[in-house]
Amino acid sequence: MSFIYLRLLVLMLLLVQLCAGVNRYCREAVNSVEIVESCPSSKAEWDDAARRKDCGRLASKQNCTTAEKFRYHCVINGYRNVTLEVCAPSRIIFGHCVEFNVPGGVIQDQRSAPCKEPFPRCPNIYNSVEAYKYPDCYMLVTRSTRPEYMTTTFPTTTSSKTSGTLIGIVLAAVVLVLISVIFVAVVFLFKRRGTQNKKESARSVPLETNSGQVHGDDVERAPQDDEREALICSSKEDEFDEVFQLDETQTEQSHTSEDTCNHHTADQTDTQEDRIKLLPNIHMHHMKPHPPKRRGSLNSASLAIHQKKIMAAGRKRTFSAGF
């Protein structure tokens, strides 16, 4: 996304530059035109020719551009039949050879001579004061001198000024439209991002609420489970106590039966000895502590089995006491 913004910014700056330096007729440049046999083909030759031309003398008097941009040029003309030395505002050239259009009074692209391989070789973007680096463009003069190769020119000074004004208006309108589109796009992107952030925030709130409800349910469910477990354990403890009470009742009944049998037995000594032998067992049985009450460890089936074992043990003791 940032790369797109950067490209739009570069394009906007380029359009602003074009509007600021719009093609317009420069009288001082036209007055400085001289036809030459050839143009410099190196930096040293270019600098020597620039000193001879002395464009700095005119730079302070002209009002076409700033003094720094009013530079020496050696380029072809619009008809591609001569080479010219001229002091004129420098410009950025896009993918064409450079020319000076005398009727229009401007440095501009030679539209009939686009840069290409193998001829003429020149870059897609370069400054007009670097024309010496691309000698193929000078060779266009020797290859063609017929008028049909000329570029669009302005026949009069008045028409060139009018055309320059129209171009400036069009470029200014394009820049304004482009700036408006960029502004609308940026605002739309910011609003869209804000909407997405709000949606994400709205989604996160229910999740937190649901998690809090689940935790609260767990907290409420825990006391209920404890109460249910306590009720189950208390009911089982009551059943266990009833079993042991039944065991004690049966033991007392066995004692009563034993006393009855002792009155009808002839051998009092043997009966007493047997009773003495049985008493420790009975006493030990009563002295045995109750088994620990395990919470939730007995069910109805195990209680029934335990009750049957106790009843069987009581009947056995009663039968033994009778004999």
N, C-alpha and C positions, 0 to 999 in steps of 0.2 A: 504493500500500500504506500509506503514512504517513497518507493521508487517512482510510482505514478505521480505523486505530488511533486517530486523533483523534476520530472520531465515537463509537467505542466508549468512549473515555475520558470524553467529555462525557456520554454516557448513564449511565455508571457513577457519575459525580459527581452527576448529577441524582437517581439512585435513592438514593444515600447521603444527599442532602439531604432527600429525601422521608422516608426512614427516620428521620433525625435530627429532623425536624419533623413527625412523624406526627400525623394528626388525633387529638386527644384533648380530652376535656372540660376547659374552663378555667372554673372557678367565678368567678374575678375578672372575666372577660369577661362572663359572664351577668349578674353583679350590676351591671355598668356600663351595661346596655342602656337606651336611652331612645328612645321613638317620636317622630319629628319629621315635620313637614309636607313638608319638601323637604330635599334635600342640596345642598351647595355645587357649583357648576358651573365654578369657576375656582380657580387656585392660591391667590389671596389670600383668597377666601372659605373655602377649606379650612383655611388656616393660622389664620384667625380662629376658626373653630369648634374647631380643635384646642386653641388656647389656652384657650378657655372650658371645654372638657371636661377639660383638665389630666390627661391620661393618665400623665404622668410621676410623679404622686403615687402612682398604683397600681403603676407599673412596678417599683418597688423592693420591693413587698410580695408580688407574685405569683411563682409558680414554674412557670408554663406555658412560658416561654421566657426568653431574655435580655432585659434592660431595654431594649436598643436596638430590639428587634423588637416590643416591646409598644407598639402605635401606635394613633392615632385612626383610626376608619373611619366612613364614612357609606354604608350599602349597603341593599339590599332584604332582606327576610326570606325564609325558605324557602317561604312560601305566596304570595309576590309580591303581598301586599296592603297592606304598610306599608313605610316607610323607617325605618331605625334608625341611631342614633349609638351606637357601642360602642368600648371600648378592648379590643383583642384582638391576638394575635400576627399579624403580617403574613405573607402567603403569596404564592407565585407561582401565577397563574391561567393555565390553558391553554385558550384558545379559547372561553370562556364569560363571561357576566356573573358578577359576584361577589355572594355572599350571606353573611349570618350566620345560621347555623342555631341557633336558640335552644335547642331541646331537646338538640342535640348539643354546643352550647357551642363552635363552631368557625367560622372563616372558611373558605369553600370555594366551589367552582364551582357555579353555578346550572345544573344539568344540563339543565333544560328550556328554557334560553335560550342556545343556542350562538351564537357570533359569526358573522354572515353579512351579505351585502348584499341588500336595502338596509337591513334592520332585524333585529336591533340591530347597529350597527357597533361593533366592538371588535377589538383585535389578537389574534393567536394566543397570545402570551405577554406578560404584564404583571404588575406588582406590585399587590397589593390596595389599597395606599395611594394608587394613582393612579386610583381609580374615578371621580373627578370629571371625568376627561378623556373619559369615555364616557357622556354623559347619556342615550343611548338605553336603557341598562339601567334607569335610574330610571323611564322611561316605561312599563316593563312593569307597574308598580304600578297605573297608571290604566287600562290596557287590560284587565286581567284581575284579578278578585278571588275567583274561584271555587276551591274547595279542590282540584279535580282537577289543577291546575297545580303543586301543591306538589311539592317534591322529597322524596326518601326522608329521613325523620327518625327519631330515636331517642326513643321515648316516655318513657324514664326515664333518669335519670343513670347508674344501674348498667349499663343496656344500652348506653349510649353509650360508657362506659369499656371494656366488654367488646368492643364492636365496634372501638374504637380499638386495643385490644391485639391483636385478631386481624389487623387491617390491618397493624399494625407487624410482626407475625410473618411475614405473607405477603410483605411488601416485603423484610424481611431475608432470607428464603429466596430470593427472586428475585435480590437483589443477590449473595448467595453463589453461586448457580448461574451468574449472569452472569460473576462474577469467575473462577470455575473454568473456564468455557468460554473466556474470554479467555486465561487462563494456558495451557490446553491448546493453543489455536490458536497462541500465540506460540512455545511449545516445539516444536510440529510444524513451524512455518515455519523455525525455526532449524536443526532437524535436517535438514529437506529441503535447505536452503541448504548445510549442511555436506556432505551426500551429493553434491550437484552439484559442489561444489568438489573433492571427492575424485575423482569421475569425470573431471573435466577434468584433474586432475593425472596420473591414470593414463593418460589418452590422450596427454598430452604426453611422457611418459617413453619409450614405444615409438618415437615419432617421432625423438627425439634418438638413441636406440640405432640405429635404421635408418640415420640419416644418418651416424653414426660408422662403421657397417659398410661403407657405400658408399665412404667416404673411405679406409678401410683396404684395400678391394679395389683401389681405384685405385693406392694406394701399392704393393701387392704386384704388380699387373699391370705397372707401369712397368718394373721390372728385367727381367721376362720379355720384354717387347717389345724392350728394349735388347739382350738376349742374342740374340734371334732375328735382329734386324737385323745384329748383328755377325757371326753365322754366315753370313748371306746374303752380306754384303760380302766376307768372307774367301774364300768359295767362288768368288765372281766374280773376286776378285783372283788366285786360283790358276789359273782358266781363262785369264785375261788373260796371266799369266806363261807358261803352256804355249803360247799362240799365239806369243808373241815368241821362245820357245825354238825352235819349229818354223821360224820365220822365219830364225833364225840358222843352223839346220841346212841349210836350203835354200840360203842364201847360201854356205856352205862348199862344198856340192856344186857350185854354179855356178863357184866358184874352181877346183875340181879339173878340171872339164870345160874350163875356159879354158886351163889349163896343158897339157892333152893336145892341144888344137887348136894351140897355139903351136909344139909340137915338129914338127908335120907341115905347117906353113905355110912356103912358100918365101920369102916376103918377110918376113925377120925384122924389118926396120926398121918396116914398116907395122904388124906385129903388136905391136911394142914401143910404137909411138906410140898404137895403139888401147888397149893395156893401160894406158899412162900416162893416156889420156883416161878410161878406165873406173875407174882406181884412185880418183880423187877422189870419183866417185859412190859407189863402194863404201864408201870411208872415211867419206864424209859420212853414208851410210846407217847405218854402225855407230856413228858419233858422235852420231847423232840421239838425243836423250833419250827415254826411254820416256814415253809420254803419261801424264798424271796419273791416278792410280788413283781413279776416282770410285766412292764407296761406293754400291752399290745402283743404279747408273745403266745397267748393261749387262744384257741378258737373253740367253738362248741363241740367239735368232734373230739379234740384232745381232752376236754373237761369230762366228757362222758366216759372215755376210756379210763381216766384216772379215778372217777367215781366208782366204776365197776371193780377196779383193783382194790380200792379201800373196802368195799362191801365184802369182797371175797376174803380179804384178810381178816375182817371181823368175824365172819362165819367160821373160819378156820380156828380162830382163837376160842370161840364159843364151843365148838365141837371138842377141842382139846381139853377144855376145862371140864366138860361133862365126863370125860373119862379119867 
